[in-house]
């Protein structure tokens, strides 16, 4: 029996930056019928299956003849797009009955769609999807951060070597880097020309993801901006969400400046602590 590909852990930012697909003709899928398809990330992860966790903020049935469900799963770095149709009946039923917002975990196959040259979109086809709690989501963030930072460190070493292609692959393997990662890094450097600037930006995103789950502390009695915004949103919401413009007016009346309000709302959206069911309307994730 052929084993399934290991489900990798990536943040949405790195996954959505992944635009390079390849297949391994010498490898077969779990049913033994086809070559294994991979999506290569800019930091060298070879992705066939992915394990993600986040908050579902939107579910839509976009099918015509058959149901096709599209969901947005938010992690602190961005959004995973999930599609489930007639060939994923359990996931389709799950999404069709889910009350959003909700924390979920998803194991799915990476998919790439290129409607025209230069226009590339990635998504996940769910194999397994379950409701989780915020604590489980936070543990996923910590584990994914550690794995991503480790790959960033290896990639930095690869860039510093000045090597490329087969020479770089052999160099990394000699340094006891797993062959799959060594191959992925070699491919990423050749395709994306990933540089230290991108690695530094991604590291900053990862650190922000970790900070998003660390409780804020203050040496004074001043209520942190994030907590004040959440408090106002909860006060205003009568069940259908709150108007963004009204939130700004009330928050300003309590001493916040508009730029700070907008910045905090963006952080709350990125962290999955609130969502936008429609443009201009906000709801808190309970």
N, C-alpha and C positions, 0 to 999 in steps of 0.2 A: 504494500500500500504506500502511495506517495504522500509524504507529509505536506501539510499546508505551510505556506510561507508565514514566518513569524510576523505578527502585527507590530509595526514600528510605532513609536511615540514621537510626534512632531507637533509643534505649535502651529496654529493656523497661518501665521505669517510666513513661516518657511514652506509650508505645504502649498500655499497659494503662489509663492514665488517659483515653484517647480514647474518647468515648462518643457522638460526634456524626457522623452519616453524612449524605451528600447525594449527588446525582448531577447531572451536567451534561448537560442534554438536547441541547445543541448539539455535544457531543463523542461520538464513537463508539468502541467497543472496537476492538482490533486486527483482529477479523474483520468489522468494519463493521456489526455487527448490533444492538448495544445501547448505551445511554447509559453513560458511564463513572461508576462508583460511587467515591466518595471517603470516607475517614474523616478527620475534621479533629481534630488534636491540640489540647490546651489551649494550646500555644505556636505554633499557626498552621501546622503542617505539613499539607498536603493529601496524604493517603496513598492510593494505589491499589495499588502494589506496594512491597515492603519488602525490603531486604537486611540480614540479621542474621548474627551470628557468636556462637558460645558453645559450651557443653558440653551434650551430650545426657545427661541423668541418669536418664531414665525413658522407656520405650516400652511401650505396651499396645495390644493388639488389642481394641477395644471394639465391634466390629461384631457383627451378628446374622446376617442373611441373607448379607451380603457383608462382606469384611474392611474394617475402618475403623481405621486406626492413629492413635493419639494419642501425641505425644512432647512432652517438656518440654525446652526449650533455655534454659540459664541463662547470663545475662550478669551483670556485677557489680552491676546495679541491680535485677534481678528475673528473671522467667521468661516466655518466649514459649511459647504453646501452639500446637502444630502438628497439623493433621489431614490425613491422606492416605487416600483411598479408591479405589474402582474407577476413578475418572476421573483419578487421578494414579498410574498403574501403576508408573512408574519410582521415584517417591518411596516408594510402598508397599513395593516390593521392597527398596529401600535400608533402610527402617526395620525391616522384618521380619528382616533379616539383620545388622543393626548390633549390634556388641558394645559395650555401654555400660560405662563412660563414654567418650565420644569427642568431640573438638572437631569442629564442623561449621560450614559456612556454608550459609545458606538464602536463596533468592530466592523470595518468595511473594506471593500476593494477600491483602490485608487483608480480613477477614470480621468482621461484627458480628452477634451473635445476641441477641435480646431476647425471652426466654420469657414475660415478663410486664412490665407497666409498672414502670419504675424498676429493673429487673434487666437489666443489659447486660453481655455478655461479648464480648471480641474475641479473634481467633485468626488464624493464617496458614494458607493453603492452598498448599503448596509447589509451585513450578514446577521448581525446580532445587535439589538438595541434595548437598553433597560433604563428604568428610572433609578437614580442614585441620590445620595444626599450631598450637601455642600462639602462635608468633610472628605468624602471620597473624591470629589472633584479637586479639592485642594491637594490631596495626596498625589493625584495625577499631575498636577501642575509642578509639584516638587520633583517628582521622578522625571518628568519630561524636561525640566530645566537642567537637571544634572546630566542627563544624556546629551542634550544639545550643547551644553558648555564643554563637555568632554570632546565632542566632535569638532567644535570650534577650535579647541586647543590643538587637536591633531592636524586640522586643516592649516592652522597658522604655521605649524612646523613644516608642513608640506610646501607651503609658499616660500618659506625661508630657505628651503633646500635648493630652490632654483631649478628643480627638475620637472619633467613633464612626461606624459605618456607612459610607456613601458618602464622607462628608467625610474620614474617616480613610484609606480606600482611596486617594483622590485625593492626599491629603497624602503618604502613603508612596511612591506612584509618582513624585511630583514630587521626592522625595528619593532617586530612583534605586533603590528597593527593587523587586525583580522582582515583576511583577504577580501571579503565583501566590501568593507569600508575603504580599504586601499583602492579597490577598483572604482568605487563610487567617487572618491576624491579625485582620482585621475581623470575620470569622465567629466566631473563637474568643472575642473580647472580648464579642460579642453573645450567644453561647451559654453559655460557661463563666464569664463575668465574671472571667477570669483577672486576678489582682492581683499586686502586687510580692511579696507574701508567698509565693505559689506559685512565682514565678520564682526567688526566693532559695532555696527548698527544693530545686527542681530543679537549680539551680546547685551546691548542696551535694552532691547525688547524683552529678552529673557529675564533680565534683572527686574524690569518693570512688572513682569508676570509674577515673580516671587514677591515683590513689594505689595502687590495687589491683595495678597492673602495674609499679610502681616498686620495685626491690629495696630492702629495708630495710637501713639501716646503723646501726651502734652503735659508740660510742666505747669500750665496755668489752668484756670477754670473756664477758659474759652472753648466753646464747642467747635470741633473741627468742621471745616467747610463741608466735607462729605456728609457728616452726620446731620448738619443743619439742612442741607438739601434734601436728604432722605426724610427728615422729620417733616419738612414742609410738604413734600410729595404725599406722604402718608396722611397728613392732615387734610389735604385738598381732594384726595381721590375718593369719590363717592361710588366707585365701582366700575367706572368706564375710563379711568385714566385722568390725567390732568393736562391742561393746555400749557405748552412750553412757554408761551409769551406771558401767561399769568404767573407761572413759576418764577420767571425772571423779575417781574414786578414785585412779588411778595418777598423774594430773597433780597432784593435791593432795599426794600423797606426795613429789613432786619440787619442792614449794615454791610452786605456783600456788594462788591462791584461786579458789573456785568461780565467782564472778561473772566473773572474767577468763577462765576456761576456756570458759564459755558464750558470752561475747562473741567470743572467738577462733574458736570453732566456727562461729558465725553468719557471721563474716567469710569463713571458708574456704568455706562453703556458697554465699555470695553471689558469691564470686570464681570459683566453679566448680572449686575445688581439691579438694573432696571432695563427696560426695552421700549421700543417704539412700535406699538401695534399698527399705527399709521402715522404719516408725516405730521409732525407738530403735536403729537399726543404721547405722553410718557406714562409708564406703569412700573411700579416697584415689584421686583421679584421677591415674593414672600419667603 
